[in-house]
């Protein structure tokens, strides 16, 4: 099962900068060793717990990617 290293600002939406640590297992969907044409794929699809988390700043604000969806125009009916 692959893991993530997270580093940087932790936003109110939970977004952080990520780096993947590859487990090199062909049965892990997130690994670069998993075949693209895996027939009837029942392989592991989820990441394991964070291998390391370094938070340099906490902020209640949303990141720029999430601002539109959670605080911006996407909330309004058209």
URNOR-V993292 format. One line per field, one symbol per residue. psi: psi as a letter, one per 40 degrees, with the letter a starting at -180 (. if undefined). A space follows every 10 residues. Layout:
# URNOR-V993292
psi=???
This chain:
# URNOR-V993292
psi=hiiihiiahh ideehihihh hhefheehde ieehhdfhhf hfiheiiaih dihhhdhhie iiiddedddd eaeedii.
